[in-house]
Amino acid sequence: MTGVMKIISFVLNNMFTFSMLLIVVSSIIGLFIRMRARDRCLRNFDGFRVTLEKTDGRIIWGILKVYGSGIELEYQQKHRDLDGHFENTYILYNSEFDRIRAIYRYHDQLTEANKKRRLAEIRRSYNPNPWQAFKRKTNNFFNTFRDGINQTFHLIVGNLTLNRPHSAFSQKQKDITGLGGEVLGSLSKAYDPILEKYIGHFVVIESYKDDSREEKCGILKEYTDRFIEILNVSINQSLRILLDEQSQIVSEKSVRIVREDSVISVVNDSQTPLYLKEITGEGFTRRRDVYIGCGKSIRMNLDEPECLTPNLTFEFTVPCVVDIVFPRSSFAIRHGGLISAEQFDSILSEKTNRIDFSQPI
């Protein structure tokens, strides 16, 4: 006990030195946290090729880099702007995150290394090791008791400055308590006991800001106060290919279209099935709704008016599987369903991590 009293006596007799030391340490910790603090949902997509959809409909794609102050998408090829200058990246700051509608990570665009990294992260979230489980429980603890811990910290700082109102510590009291709250906030993040139950399980996410109701089904990977990360979501991607009068063969995204007089051949060279929805030309639209499997092709005959049309536009629907980060300002998890460990491993296996698209959409 004597040793403790000596330490307390030393601190009280050297309050100025102690105050300055605490201010410096608090400032360094606060700076480190501001530089390192990254949203966990966005951080899980860091280093992956993603597609960013903004609320105004604009689409940007590139390699995602996540920072404490915002995100950056690195273009795989430099882009020439309409004004004539070249651009290599697209930057979005934290204050502009409300412009994000969704961030997509397409499975068929993943490298082999990123596929392994993705599966490893998913399995860690569903079946964490003791250290990972401890970290998550610690974060949840700080969030649950954040107000009480914050009040205790304010009380301690207030007592230290009560008898020395003109000390350097007293003058910096507001900054120190602010940094303490920032440290605590970085540890606690968001905590929702309902969502915590469904980490690694099926959920249905619903848009509640759009005029039309939209639902997506997938596996809940992570959530924060600003975003929700959902895995293995089935979506339909539109693909439009133009066959003009100058071309007899056109190829785009592993889809080949060949015109031989009045005969049209459509070849699917990709590893993803697709649907030919319709063919349009000047003055006509032909609905098709034809399923074309992987490595398969179809042939069709054009009518006489259609043969005379120089330009034909082919509309396809390509089913694909993606991981998505949604903003919580526009989307909410509406339904949940628990799955077993066997089901989860089956979903993430190489063979069954695909959706059956054999039925028309």
C-alpha positions in Angstrom: 0.0 0.0 0.0 2.9 2.3 0.8 4.2 2.0 -2.8 0.8 2.9 -4.3 0.6 6.0 -2.0 4.1 7.0 -3.1 3.0 6.8 -6.8 -0.2 8.9 -6.1 1.9 11.4 -4.1 4.4 11.7 -6.9 1.6 12.3 -9.5 -0.1 15.0 -7.4 3.3 16.7 -6.8 4.2 16.6 -10.5 0.7 17.3 -11.9 2.1 19.6 -14.7 4.5 16.9 -16.0 1.8 14.2 -15.7 -0.7 16.5 -17.5 1.6 17.2 -20.4 2.5 13.5 -20.7 -1.2 12.4 -20.7 -2.0 15.1 -23.3 0.8 13.9 -25.6 0.0 10.3 -25.2 -3.7 11.0 -25.8 -3.0 13.0 -28.9 -0.8 10.2 -30.4 -3.4 7.6 -29.7 -6.1 9.7 -31.2 -4.1 10.4 -34.3 -3.3 6.7 -34.7 -7.0 5.8 -34.3 -8.1 8.4 -36.9 -5.5 7.1 -39.4 -6.2 3.4 -38.8 -10.0 3.4 -38.2 -11.7 1.8 -41.2 -15.2 0.5 -41.6 -15.1 -3.3 -41.2 -17.5 -4.0 -44.0 -15.5 -1.8 -46.5 -12.2 -3.2 -45.1 -13.3 -6.8 -46.1 -13.5 -5.6 -49.7 -10.1 -3.9 -49.6 -7.8 -5.1 -52.4 -10.6 -6.7 -54.4 -12.0 -5.6 -57.8 -15.4 -4.1 -57.1 -18.2 -2.2 -58.8 -19.4 0.9 -57.0 -23.0 2.0 -57.8 -23.9 5.5 -56.7 -27.4 6.9 -55.9 -27.4 8.9 -59.1 -27.0 5.7 -61.2 -23.3 6.3 -62.0 -21.2 3.1 -62.1 -17.4 3.0 -61.2 -15.2 -0.1 -61.0 -11.7 -0.7 -59.9 -9.5 -2.1 -57.2 -10.8 -0.9 -53.8 -8.5 0.8 -51.3 -10.0 1.6 -47.9 -8.6 4.4 -45.7 -9.7 6.0 -42.5 -10.8 9.1 -44.4 -12.6 7.4 -47.3 -12.2 5.0 -50.2 -10.3 4.9 -53.5 -10.9 2.9 -56.6 -7.9 2.2 -58.8 -8.7 1.8 -62.4 -7.1 -1.2 -64.1 -6.7 1.0 -67.2 -6.4 4.8 -67.2 -9.6 6.5 -68.2 -9.8 9.5 -70.5 -12.4 12.1 -69.3 -14.8 13.9 -71.7 -12.6 17.0 -71.1 -9.6 15.2 -72.4 -7.6 14.6 -69.3 -6.6 11.1 -68.0 -7.8 9.7 -64.7 -6.3 6.7 -62.8 -8.4 6.6 -59.6 -11.8 7.6 -58.2 -11.9 9.0 -54.6 -14.9 9.1 -52.3 -14.6 10.7 -48.8 -16.4 9.6 -45.6 -18.7 12.6 -45.8 -19.8 11.4 -49.2 -20.7 7.9 -48.3 -24.4 8.7 -48.4 -24.0 8.8 -52.2 -23.2 5.0 -52.2 -26.1 2.8 -53.2 -24.1 -0.5 -53.2 -20.6 -1.9 -53.7 -20.5 -5.3 -55.6 -17.8 -7.9 -55.6 -18.5 -10.3 -58.5 -17.4 -13.9 -57.9 -16.4 -14.5 -61.6 -14.0 -11.5 -61.4 -12.0 -12.8 -58.4 -8.4 -14.0 -58.9 -7.5 -17.4 -57.4 -5.7 -15.7 -54.6 -8.7 -13.5 -53.8 -11.0 -16.5 -53.9 -9.0 -18.2 -51.2 -8.8 -15.0 -49.2 -12.5 -14.5 -49.4 -13.3 -18.1 -48.3 -10.9 -17.9 -45.4 -12.5 -14.6 -44.2 -16.0 -16.1 -44.4 -15.0 -19.2 -42.4 -13.4 -17.1 -39.8 -16.6 -15.1 -39.4 -18.7 -18.2 -39.1 -16.3 -20.2 -37.0 -13.9 -17.8 -35.3 -10.9 -18.9 -33.4 -10.7 -18.0 -29.6 -8.7 -14.8 -30.3 -11.2 -13.6 -32.9 -14.1 -14.5 -30.7 -12.5 -12.6 -27.8 -12.0 -9.5 -29.9 -15.6 -9.5 -31.1 -16.9 -10.0 -27.6 -14.7 -7.2 -26.3 -16.0 -4.8 -29.0 -19.6 -5.8 -28.0 -18.8 -5.3 -24.3 -17.4 -1.8 -24.9 -20.5 -0.9 -27.0 -22.9 -2.2 -24.5 -21.4 -0.3 -21.6 -20.0 2.6 -23.6 -22.1 5.3 -21.8 -21.1 4.0 -18.3 -17.4 3.7 -19.2 -17.5 7.2 -20.8 -19.0 8.7 -17.7 -16.4 7.0 -15.5 -13.6 8.4 -17.7 -15.1 12.0 -17.4 -15.4 11.6 -13.7 -11.8 10.6 -13.3 -10.6 13.5 -15.5 -12.8 15.9 -13.6 -11.5 14.8 -10.2 -7.9 15.3 -11.4 -8.6 18.9 -12.5 -10.9 19.8 -9.6 -8.2 21.1 -7.2 -6.0 22.6 -10.0 -8.3 24.6 -12.3 -5.5 26.6 -13.9 -3.2 23.7 -14.7 -2.3 22.6 -18.2 -4.3 19.4 -17.6 -7.4 21.5 -16.8 -7.0 23.6 -19.9 -6.9 20.5 -22.1 -9.6 18.6 -20.2 -12.1 19.0 -23.2 -9.5 17.6 -25.7 -8.6 14.7 -23.5 -12.2 13.7 -22.8 -12.9 14.0 -26.5 -10.0 11.8 -27.4 -11.1 9.3 -24.7 -14.6 9.2 -26.3 -13.0 8.7 -29.7 -10.8 5.8 -28.5 -13.9 4.2 -26.9 -15.9 4.7 -30.0 -13.3 3.0 -32.2 -13.3 0.0 -29.9 -17.1 -0.3 -29.6 -18.3 0.3 -33.2 -21.9 -0.9 -33.8 -23.5 -3.6 -31.9 -27.0 -5.1 -32.6 -28.0 -8.2 -30.6 -30.4 -9.2 -33.3 -27.9 -8.9 -36.2 -25.2 -10.5 -34.1 -27.3 -13.7 -34.0 -27.3 -14.0 -37.8 -23.6 -13.5 -38.5 -22.8 -16.4 -40.9 -26.5 -17.1 -41.6 -29.1 -16.4 -44.3 -30.8 -12.9 -44.2 -33.1 -11.0 -46.5 -32.2 -7.4 -46.9 -34.9 -4.8 -47.9 -34.7 -1.4 -49.5 -37.0 1.1 -47.7 -36.1 4.3 -49.4 -36.8 3.5 -53.0 -40.3 3.8 -54.5 -40.2 0.2 -55.5 -39.6 -2.5 -52.9 -36.4 -4.5 -53.4 -35.2 -7.6 -51.6 -31.9 -9.4 -51.7 -31.1 -12.7 -50.0 -27.6 -13.8 -48.9 -25.4 -14.6 -45.9 -24.7 -11.9 -43.3 -20.9 -11.5 -43.1 -20.5 -8.2 -41.1 -22.3 -5.0 -40.1 -21.3 -1.6 -38.8 -23.1 1.6 -37.9 -23.0 2.6 -41.6 -22.9 -0.6 -43.7 -24.1 -4.2 -44.0 -22.1 -6.9 -45.8 -24.0 -9.7 -47.5 -22.4 -12.7 -49.3 -23.6 -15.1 -52.1 -26.3 -12.8 -53.5 -27.9 -13.8 -56.8 -28.5 -10.9 -59.1 -29.4 -10.5 -62.8 -26.9 -8.5 -64.9 -28.0 -6.9 -68.1 -25.8 -7.3 -71.2 -26.4 -5.4 -74.5 -24.5 -6.3 -77.7 -24.8 -4.4 -81.0 -24.3 -6.2 -84.3 -24.0 -3.4 -86.9 -24.0 -3.6 -90.7 -20.2 -3.5 -90.8 -19.8 -6.7 -88.7 -20.7 -10.2 -89.4 -19.2 -11.4 -86.1 -19.2 -9.6 -82.7 -17.8 -10.8 -79.4 -18.2 -9.3 -76.0 -17.8 -10.9 -72.5 -17.4 -14.4 -74.0 -20.6 -14.1 -76.0 -20.2 -14.4 -79.8 -22.9 -13.4 -82.3 -22.5 -14.5 -86.0 -24.7 -13.3 -88.9 -24.8 -15.4 -92.1 -27.4 -13.9 -94.4 -30.7 -14.6 -92.6 -29.3 -16.9 -89.9 -28.1 -15.6 -86.6 -25.9 -17.8 -84.2 -25.4 -16.9 -80.6 -22.6 -18.8 -78.8 -22.0 -18.7 -75.1 -18.3 -19.3 -74.5 -18.4 -18.1 -70.8 -18.7 -20.3 -67.7 -22.0 -18.6 -66.8 -25.4 -19.4 -68.4 -27.3 -16.5 -69.8 -30.7 -15.6 -71.3 -31.4 -14.0 -74.6 -34.3 -11.7 -73.7 -35.0 -9.9 -77.0 -33.7 -8.7 -80.3 -34.4 -5.1 -81.5 -33.9 -3.4 -84.8 -35.4 -0.5 -86.7 -39.1 -0.9 -86.4 -39.3 -4.3 -84.7 -38.7 -6.1 -81.4 -38.6 -9.8 -81.1 -39.0 -11.4 -77.7 -37.0 -14.5 -77.2 -36.5 -15.6 -73.6 -34.1 -18.3 -74.6 -31.8 -20.0 -72.1 -28.2 -20.6 -73.4 -26.1 -22.9 -71.2 -22.3 -22.7 -70.7 -20.5 -23.6 -73.9 -23.9 -23.9 -75.8 -25.2 -22.0 -78.8 -28.5 -21.3 -80.6 -29.4 -20.6 -84.2 -32.4 -18.6 -85.4 -33.8 -17.4 -88.8 -34.6 -13.8 -89.4 -37.7 -12.7 -91.2 -37.5 -10.7 -94.4 -38.0 -7.3 -92.7 -35.5 -8.2 -90.0 -32.9 -9.3 -92.6 -33.0 -5.8 -94.1 -32.2 -4.1 -90.8 -28.5 -3.1 -90.8 -28.2 -2.8 -87.0 -29.4 -5.4 -84.5 -29.3 -5.1 -80.7 -29.3 -8.2 -78.5 -30.4 -7.9 -74.9 -29.2 -10.6 -72.5 -29.7 -11.3 -68.8 -26.7 -12.8 -67.1 -27.4 -14.4 -63.7 -24.4 -14.0 -61.4 -23.4 -14.3 -57.8 -21.9 -11.4 -55.9 -21.0 -10.1 -52.4 -22.5 -6.7 -51.7 -22.0 -3.9 -49.2 -25.2 -1.9 -48.6 -25.5 1.4 -46.7 -27.8 1.1 -43.7 -29.3 4.5 -44.5 -31.2 2.8 -47.4 -31.3 -0.9 -46.6 -32.3 -3.0 -43.5 -32.2 -6.7 -42.7 -35.9 -7.8 -42.7 -35.8 -11.6 -42.3 -33.3 -14.1 -41.0 -32.8 -17.9 -41.2 -30.3 -20.0 -39.3 -28.2 -22.6 -41.2 -26.1 -25.5 -39.9 -22.3 -25.7 -40.3 -22.8 -28.4 -42.9 -25.0 -26.2 -45.0 -22.6 -23.3 -44.7 -19.6 -25.4 -45.8 -21.7 -26.8 -48.7 -22.6 -23.3 -49.8 -19.0 -22.2 -49.9 -17.6 -25.3 -51.6 -16.1 -25.0 -55.0 -18.8 -27.1 -56.7 -21.9 -25.9 -54.9 -21.0 -22.2 -54.7 -23.2 -21.7 -57.8 -26.8 -21.1 -58.2 -29.0 -23.2 -60.4 -30.0 -21.0 -63.3 -31.6 -23.8 -65.4 -35.0 -22.3 -64.8 -36.1 -19.1 -66.6 -35.9 -15.8 -64.7 
